[in-house]
Amino acid sequence: MEVDEEHNYLAGFFLVSNCQNWLTSQAMRDPDSDVSANYIRRMTPQEMVRLAQRTNASVVVSSYNEPLITSEWAVEIFKEAKANGLMCAYVSNGNNTPEVMKYLAPYLSAYKVDLKCMQAKNYRKLGGVLQNTLDGIQRAHDMGLWVEIVTLTIPGFNDSNEELWDAARFIAGVSRDIPWHVTAFHKDYKMTDPDNTDAKTLLRGAEIGREAGLRYVYAGNLPGQVGEYEDTFCTACNFRLIRRRGYVILEYHITGEGKCSKCNTAVPGIWPKDPSTVRLNGLGMPLPVH
């Protein structure tokens, strides 16, 4: 990526052999992903925002591929989105710089990071630098963005108690209110040797997160197999605020002011101002475009 006098942005593109979204993240780089090109179409920022409005979306998110490498493009869309009352977010590997975060700051509300492991040598295998990602998480939080972290738990790669503890302690050191999603690996792309992650491993990781002091820990993408770790609870009265199954919201009990509907304790996060707009018992996916 070019560097000029006004902008200096770190590309941050990882080559992740276990990528679960490789058809999009490796498009135009790996010939096996060429099928994804069939779904690419040219759109203007205005068209993107109209699409979001037609699907009743409340947020526009830049994700697959790594959004940091297309930040100028994202900002053009975010400007239009913000002007139309939509929030904006990044789903990123966290390999950001102070310069790019300052550039994005006027537009972002939330920043989700994939914390892939806690061993520097394994991060290098994925094309990244562990400390850069840790610094990126801290930077996003210090900017006042709502930060969430996902760790894809891979048997034999990053699922030891020691490594999970290292991740949980780091996150808690930034903020105990940061949600940590411990998710299950499945054989994909170029990593087909490890077994798929089982629910027992996810539960172990989630329990470590709670023991480390994290208030919002989730065991993701094995719906119906991880018990209460799909749900959100009030940290003051333990009332179940959100009951989920996979991407489906079954119950929602957070007020328009972002508080527990039972004890009125504030719940950290970004919540709808009108709880009646929360879709219950649906597919948990965007509505069809008309």
C-alpha positions as CSV (number, residue, x, y, z in Angstrom):
1,M,0.0,0.0,0.0
2,E,1.3,3.4,-0.9
3,V,2.4,5.9,1.8
4,D,2.1,9.6,1.1
5,E,2.6,12.7,3.2
6,E,-0.9,12.8,4.6
7,H,-1.6,9.1,5.2
8,N,0.5,6.2,6.6
9,Y,-1.6,3.1,7.1
10,L,-0.5,-0.4,8.0
11,A,-1.9,-3.0,5.7
12,G,-2.4,-5.6,8.3
13,F,-3.2,-8.4,5.9
14,F,-2.7,-11.9,7.5
15,L,-2.3,-15.2,5.7
16,V,-4.3,-17.4,8.0
17,S,-4.2,-21.1,7.1
18,N,-7.2,-21.8,9.4
19,C,-9.3,-18.9,8.0
20,Q,-13.0,-19.8,8.4
21,N,-14.0,-17.2,5.8
22,W,-11.3,-17.8,3.2
23,L,-13.6,-17.6,0.2
24,T,-13.9,-13.9,0.8
25,S,-10.7,-13.1,2.7
26,Q,-8.4,-14.7,0.1
27,A,-10.4,-13.6,-3.0
28,M,-8.1,-12.6,-5.9
29,R,-5.1,-14.1,-3.9
30,D,-5.9,-17.8,-3.8
31,P,-7.2,-19.3,-7.1
32,D,-9.4,-21.7,-5.2
33,S,-11.4,-18.7,-3.9
34,D,-12.2,-17.4,-7.4
35,V,-15.8,-18.6,-7.1
36,S,-16.4,-15.6,-4.7
37,A,-15.8,-13.2,-7.6
38,N,-19.2,-14.2,-9.0
39,Y,-20.8,-12.3,-6.1
40,I,-18.8,-9.1,-6.4
41,R,-20.6,-6.1,-7.9
42,R,-19.7,-2.4,-8.0
43,M,-21.6,-0.2,-5.6
44,T,-21.4,3.5,-4.6
45,P,-21.4,4.6,-1.0
46,Q,-24.9,5.9,-1.5
47,E,-26.1,2.5,-2.9
48,M,-24.5,0.7,0.1
49,V,-26.4,2.9,2.5
50,R,-29.7,2.5,0.7
51,L,-29.1,-1.3,0.8
52,A,-28.6,-1.0,4.6
53,Q,-31.8,1.0,4.9
54,R,-33.8,-1.5,2.9
55,T,-32.7,-4.3,5.1
56,N,-33.5,-2.3,8.3
57,A,-29.9,-2.4,9.3
58,S,-28.7,-0.1,12.1
59,V,-25.0,-0.5,11.5
60,V,-22.6,-0.7,8.6
61,V,-19.6,-2.9,9.2
62,S,-16.4,-3.2,7.2
63,S,-15.2,-6.8,7.5
64,Y,-13.8,-9.5,5.2
65,N,-11.2,-8.8,3.8
66,E,-9.2,-7.1,6.5
67,P,-10.8,-3.6,6.7
68,L,-7.6,-1.8,7.7
69,I,-6.2,-2.2,4.2
70,T,-9.2,-0.4,2.7
71,S,-9.8,2.3,5.3
72,E,-10.1,5.2,2.8
73,W,-12.8,3.2,1.0
74,A,-14.6,2.4,4.2
75,V,-14.6,6.1,5.3
76,E,-16.3,7.1,2.1
77,I,-19.1,4.7,3.0
78,F,-19.1,5.6,6.7
79,K,-19.5,9.3,5.9
80,E,-22.7,8.5,4.0
81,A,-23.9,6.1,6.7
82,K,-23.4,8.5,9.5
83,A,-25.2,11.2,7.6
84,N,-28.2,8.9,7.4
85,G,-28.2,7.9,11.1
86,L,-26.4,4.6,10.9
87,M,-23.6,3.4,13.2
88,C,-20.3,2.1,11.8
89,A,-17.9,-0.6,12.9
90,Y,-14.8,-2.6,12.0
91,V,-14.3,-6.4,12.2
92,S,-10.5,-6.5,12.2
93,N,-7.3,-8.4,13.1
94,G,-6.4,-5.4,15.3
95,N,-3.1,-4.8,13.6
96,N,-3.8,-1.0,13.5
97,T,-1.7,2.1,13.9
98,P,-2.3,5.3,15.7
99,E,-2.6,7.1,12.4
100,V,-5.3,4.9,10.9
101,M,-7.3,4.9,14.2
102,K,-7.2,8.7,14.3
103,Y,-8.5,8.7,10.7
104,L,-11.3,6.3,11.5
105,A,-12.2,7.8,14.9
106,P,-14.9,10.3,13.7
107,Y,-16.9,7.4,12.2
108,L,-16.5,4.2,14.2
109,S,-18.7,3.2,17.2
110,A,-17.4,-0.3,17.6
111,Y,-14.3,-2.4,16.9
112,K,-14.2,-6.2,17.0
113,V,-10.8,-7.9,17.0
114,D,-9.8,-11.5,16.3
115,L,-7.2,-12.3,19.0
116,K,-5.9,-15.4,17.3
117,C,-3.5,-16.8,20.0
118,M,-1.1,-15.6,22.7
119,Q,2.1,-17.0,21.4
120,A,4.3,-14.7,19.4
121,K,5.7,-17.5,17.3
122,N,2.3,-18.8,16.3
123,Y,1.2,-15.2,15.4
124,R,4.2,-15.0,13.0
125,K,3.0,-18.2,11.3
126,L,-0.2,-16.4,10.6
127,G,1.7,-13.4,9.2
128,G,1.1,-11.1,12.2
129,V,2.8,-9.8,15.3
130,L,1.1,-10.5,18.6
131,Q,2.2,-7.3,20.3
132,N,0.8,-5.2,17.5
133,T,-2.6,-6.8,18.0
134,L,-2.5,-6.4,21.7
135,D,-1.6,-2.7,21.3
136,G,-4.4,-2.3,18.7
137,I,-6.9,-3.6,21.2
138,Q,-5.7,-1.3,23.9
139,R,-5.7,1.6,21.4
140,A,-9.3,1.0,20.3
141,H,-10.5,0.8,23.9
142,D,-8.6,4.0,24.9
143,M,-10.3,5.8,22.0
144,G,-13.7,5.1,23.6
145,L,-14.8,2.6,21.0
146,W,-17.0,-0.4,22.1
147,V,-14.5,-3.3,21.7
148,E,-15.3,-7.0,21.5
149,I,-12.8,-9.8,21.1
150,V,-13.1,-13.2,19.4
151,T,-10.7,-16.1,19.9
152,L,-11.2,-19.0,17.5
153,T,-10.1,-22.0,19.7
154,I,-8.1,-24.5,17.7
155,P,-7.2,-27.9,19.3
156,G,-3.4,-28.2,19.7
157,F,-2.8,-24.6,18.5
158,N,-4.2,-22.2,21.1
159,D,-6.5,-24.2,23.4
160,S,-4.2,-24.9,26.4
161,N,-5.3,-23.6,29.8
162,E,-2.2,-21.5,29.9
163,E,-2.8,-19.7,26.6
164,L,-6.5,-19.2,27.4
165,W,-5.6,-17.7,30.8
166,D,-3.1,-15.4,29.1
167,A,-5.7,-14.1,26.7
168,A,-8.3,-13.7,29.4
169,R,-5.9,-11.9,31.8
170,F,-4.9,-9.5,29.0
171,I,-8.5,-8.7,28.1
172,A,-9.4,-8.1,31.7
173,G,-6.4,-5.9,32.1
174,V,-7.8,-3.6,29.4
175,S,-11.4,-3.8,30.7
176,R,-13.4,-6.4,32.5
177,D,-16.4,-5.2,30.5
178,I,-15.0,-6.3,27.1
179,P,-17.0,-9.2,25.8
180,W,-14.8,-12.2,24.9
181,H,-16.2,-14.8,22.5
182,V,-14.5,-18.2,22.6
183,T,-15.5,-19.8,19.3
184,A,-15.2,-23.3,17.8
185,F,-12.8,-24.1,14.9
186,H,-13.9,-26.4,12.1
187,K,-11.6,-27.9,9.5
188,D,-11.3,-25.3,6.7
189,Y,-9.1,-23.9,4.1
190,K,-5.5,-25.2,4.6
191,M,-5.8,-26.3,8.2
192,T,-7.5,-29.7,8.1
193,D,-5.4,-31.6,10.6
194,P,-6.8,-30.6,14.0
195,D,-10.1,-32.0,15.2
196,N,-13.1,-29.7,15.2
197,T,-13.4,-27.9,18.5
198,D,-16.0,-29.5,20.9
199,A,-18.3,-27.8,23.3
200,K,-16.3,-29.0,26.3
201,T,-13.3,-27.0,25.1
202,L,-15.4,-23.9,24.6
203,L,-16.9,-24.2,28.1
204,R,-13.4,-24.6,29.5
205,G,-12.3,-21.4,27.8
206,A,-15.4,-19.5,28.9
207,E,-15.0,-20.6,32.5
208,I,-11.4,-19.4,32.4
209,G,-12.6,-16.0,31.2
210,R,-15.0,-15.7,34.1
211,E,-12.4,-16.8,36.6
212,A,-10.1,-14.1,35.2
213,G,-12.7,-11.5,36.0
214,L,-14.4,-10.9,32.6
215,R,-18.0,-10.0,33.1
216,Y,-19.3,-10.9,29.6
217,V,-17.9,-14.2,28.2
218,Y,-19.6,-16.2,25.4
219,A,-19.0,-19.7,24.0
220,G,-20.0,-19.2,20.4
221,N,-21.1,-21.0,17.3
222,L,-22.2,-24.3,18.9
223,P,-25.8,-23.3,19.5
224,G,-27.7,-25.3,22.2
225,Q,-24.5,-27.0,23.4
226,V,-22.9,-24.4,25.8
227,G,-25.8,-23.6,28.2
228,E,-25.8,-20.1,29.7
229,Y,-22.7,-19.0,27.8
230,E,-24.9,-18.0,24.9
231,D,-26.7,-15.5,27.1
232,T,-26.1,-12.1,28.7
233,F,-26.7,-11.6,32.4
234,C,-26.8,-8.5,34.6
235,T,-23.7,-8.3,36.7
236,A,-25.5,-6.8,39.6
237,C,-28.6,-9.0,40.0
238,N,-27.8,-11.9,37.7
239,F,-31.0,-11.5,35.8
240,R,-30.9,-12.9,32.3
241,L,-31.0,-9.9,30.0
242,I,-30.7,-11.6,26.6
243,R,-31.4,-15.2,25.9
244,R,-30.0,-16.5,22.6
245,R,-29.7,-19.7,20.6
246,G,-27.1,-19.1,17.9
247,Y,-27.8,-15.9,16.2
248,V,-31.5,-15.9,17.3
249,I,-32.6,-13.7,20.2
250,L,-35.3,-15.4,22.2
251,E,-35.7,-12.8,25.0
252,Y,-34.5,-9.2,25.4
253,H,-34.7,-7.3,28.7
254,I,-32.5,-4.2,28.3
255,T,-34.2,-0.8,28.5
256,G,-33.9,1.9,26.0
257,E,-31.4,3.6,28.3
258,G,-29.2,0.5,28.3
259,K,-30.1,-0.7,31.7
260,C,-31.2,-4.0,33.3
261,S,-35.0,-4.0,33.3
262,K,-35.1,-5.6,36.7
263,C,-32.6,-3.7,38.8
264,N,-31.8,-0.7,36.6
265,T,-28.1,-1.3,36.5
266,A,-26.3,0.1,33.5
267,V,-25.3,-2.6,31.0
268,P,-22.1,-1.7,29.0
269,G,-22.5,-1.9,25.3
270,I,-24.5,-0.3,22.4
271,W,-28.2,-1.0,22.7
272,P,-31.3,-0.1,20.7
273,K,-33.0,3.0,22.1
274,D,-36.3,1.3,21.3
275,P,-36.3,-2.3,22.6
276,S,-39.4,-3.1,20.6
277,T,-37.3,-3.0,17.4
278,V,-35.3,-6.0,18.6
279,R,-36.3,-9.0,16.4
280,L,-37.2,-12.0,18.5
281,N,-37.4,-15.7,17.4
282,G,-36.4,-14.9,13.9
283,L,-33.6,-16.2,11.7
284,G,-31.1,-13.9,13.3
285,M,-30.1,-12.8,9.9
286,P,-30.8,-9.6,7.8
287,L,-34.2,-9.3,6.3
288,P,-34.6,-9.9,2.6
289,V,-33.9,-7.0,0.2
290,H,-36.9,-5.8,-1.7
